[in-house]
Amino acid sequence: SNSAVHTVKDNGIGISKEDQEKIWERFYQVDEARTNSNSMGLGLSMVKSITEYHDGKVEVDSSPGEGSIFTLTLPVK
């Protein structure tokens, strides 16, 4: 089957392996001291929910100090 793949890469602080599974949870924030105080920690959980609703998947590849790569894959129907 055909898929559309979108990748977003940043050069931020990165995400530890133990936090990578947690970032998809509603209201989870890795370190509140480094986030915008107006953030509620809903963005990535919404991305995951919407993506899965459309039979897609979203993944992260990251290491502390090396930034993050988010990959969103959606089927093309």
Wavefront OBJ file of the C-alpha trace (Angstrom):
o trace
v 0.000 0.000 0.000
v 1.085 3.573 -0.597
v 1.928 5.942 2.231
v 2.638 9.617 2.645
v 5.579 10.274 4.966
v 6.321 13.611 6.602
v 9.444 14.167 8.712
v 10.144 17.061 11.069
v 13.640 17.483 12.470
v 14.783 19.947 15.098
v 18.084 20.778 16.728
v 16.623 21.119 20.233
v 17.634 19.500 23.505
v 16.523 16.008 22.495
v 14.448 13.463 24.396
v 15.819 10.618 26.490
v 14.841 7.055 25.581
v 12.867 6.650 28.806
v 10.806 9.797 28.065
v 10.096 8.948 24.416
v 7.145 6.655 25.211
v 5.729 9.183 27.693
v 5.666 12.174 25.314
v 2.556 10.767 23.621
v 0.572 10.874 26.896
v -1.842 13.744 27.493
v -0.474 16.503 29.749
v 3.023 14.970 29.899
v 5.903 17.444 29.758
v 9.497 16.243 29.896
v 10.764 19.202 31.921
v 8.359 21.981 32.807
v 11.266 24.363 33.396
v 12.118 24.202 29.675
v 8.626 24.502 28.238
v 6.379 27.440 27.498
v 4.331 28.143 30.622
v 1.207 28.321 28.431
v 1.712 24.748 27.211
v -0.618 22.053 28.528
v 1.194 19.052 27.063
v -1.579 18.131 24.639
v 0.054 18.640 21.233
v 1.821 15.320 20.717
v -1.014 13.278 22.212
v -3.396 14.940 19.740
v -1.023 14.258 16.839
v -0.840 10.588 17.831
v -4.624 10.237 18.262
v -5.455 11.903 14.945
v -2.772 9.932 13.112
v -3.950 6.588 14.515
v -7.577 7.481 13.715
v -6.465 7.692 10.075
v -4.634 4.329 10.294
v -1.236 5.998 10.395
v 1.652 6.057 12.801
v 3.925 8.658 14.337
v 7.399 7.932 15.674
v 10.240 9.817 17.309
v 13.977 9.260 17.092
v 15.912 11.374 19.545
v 18.897 11.517 21.854
v 19.626 14.127 24.522
v 21.698 16.961 23.102
v 21.094 15.897 19.485
v 17.589 17.118 18.701
v 14.630 15.038 17.539
v 13.201 13.590 14.347
v 9.443 13.017 14.233
v 8.093 10.860 11.391
v 4.398 10.804 10.499
v 3.218 8.071 8.123
v -0.311 8.052 6.694
v -1.806 5.613 4.195
v -2.821 7.028 0.834
v -6.199 5.646 -0.166
l 1 2 3 4 5 6 7 8 9 10 11 12 13 14 15 16 17 18 19 20 21 22 23 24 25 26 27 28 29 30 31 32 33 34 35 36 37 38 39 40 41 42 43 44 45 46 47 48 49 50 51 52 53 54 55 56 57 58 59 60 61 62 63 64 65 66 67 68 69 70 71 72 73 74 75 76 77
